[in-house]
């Protein structure tokens, strides 16, 4: 098995972490701004939290299992993806926000990438570098916007999906019943 490698870049921001977080945490818009393909997700199978994801990368269909995001507001977010085929077997990618003082911060864009095999490293490394460079450019735009020196690079607004109201109400009802039982126990 090929050895994992780390890629990381930092972007200085003339704004506090709390101002930057809403942009960094808007992963769908950040991914679109970086030129990443649209992703579709299957619902997780019963008893699982991982979702199967589909996209077309560099003209090739790509499928992976995506774990839930590790997310701490104003601090970090990252996700682990396990690919079913292709040059990358596993990828952990994310952002970390570092406060330098009350008015300044840094965004660290990082990825830990495990190629599928020794030969796959020849393709995995340039692909991962390209993805990191694209996202770093987006975060540089976020830094300029947070400092009031540029337009928001994550616009225009993406369309929001309609809410499945009956399903939402059913889930809320079931959650309330579970919470009521826990209180009575």
C-alpha positions, 0 to 999 in steps of 0.5 A: 500500500502506498504511503499517505502524504500531507498537503497544506497551505495557509492564507492570512486574513485581516479579519477575526475567526468569527468573521471568516467561519461562515465562509469557510463552513459553506463547503458547497459554495466553496467547492463550486467556487474551486471548480469541483464537480457537483456531487450527488449523495445516496441516503446512508444505509440503515444503521450507518452514517456514511453516505455514498457519493457520486461525481465526475472528476476529470471526465471519469465517474467517481464513487466514494463513501463519505463519513460525517464532517468533523465540525467545531464552529470557529475552529475546524472542519474536515471530512474523510472520503474512501474511494471505490476506485481510481488513484486515490484510496482515502482522502481527509480534507478540511480547514482549520482556522487559527486566530492570530489576534483579535483582528487577524486569523489564518485559514489552513487548507489541508489534505491527507491523501492515501494513493491506491497503490505505489504507481497510483501516487504518480497521479494522486499527487498532482490531482491532490495538489491541483485540488489544494491549489484551487481551494487555496485560491478560493480561500484567498478570495474569502480573505480579501472579502472578509477584509472588505477588499473584494466581492464574496467569491462564494456567490452567486447564491446556490438554489436551495432544495425544497423541504420535504415537509411531511418527512421533516414533521415525521422526523421531528415527531419521532425525535420529540418522542425519543426526547420525552422517553429520555426525560421520563427515564 
